[in-house]
Amino acid sequence: MAGRVGVLWKQIVRSADRFHQAAFSPKFLLYTNIGISVGLSMVGDTMEQSYERFIGELPEWNRIRTLRMGISGFTVGVVCHYWYQYLDYLFPKRTFKVVVIKILLDQFICSPLYIAVFFLTMALLEDNSWEELQQEIREKALILYAAEWTVWPLAQFINFLLIKPQYRVFYDNTISLGYDVFTSQIKYRKKPDQEEKK
């Protein structure tokens, strides 16, 4: 019996290693990064909705909302994948100076871009008007951007200094799970006048 378990365990480990090698190879890395981004965006929203249901703000799980958050993860995942490749192409070294430059570029260029892509994707999925999109960006984007400054400089210092390039989006999304919960909360929070109409 112990021998069979050992053989089975070795087969599982070999299969997992083959999957890992394929998933993080240049050929499939874009698909892997998109899959990770979609999956964790949906998990983050599901966690936030579970909390909202627990405190009585949400009567039931909104599957459409989770699906929309997943689609936003798709668009942001594509941006993230190519952004990291471009940064690593421009700045291939891992010196302290290079890492700081990458963090600053990430915070001042890509973070606002991520947030804009997120709100634009959600506006398209929700069939919002241009005016509604602008209003939502005015009300919520700065809150998300300020939150980015509390999380990402340190996280990206580790990412750019220690993480291998093919794992950057995976690492990013792992750290981002908590941020995805917060993003879902900010995106779907009700205004005071909406609360009164309930």
Buried (B, 14 or more C-beta within 10 A) or exposed (E): EEEEEEEEEEEEEEEEEEEEEEBBEEEEBBEBBBBBBBBBBBBBBBBBBEBBBEEEBBEEEBEEBBBBBBBBBBBBBBBBBEBBBEBBEEBEEEEEEBBBBBBEBBBEEBBBBBBBBBBBBBBBBEEBEEEEBEEBBEEBBEBBBEBBEEBBBEBBBEBBBEBEBBBBBBBBBEBBEEBBBBBBBBBBBEEEEEEEEE
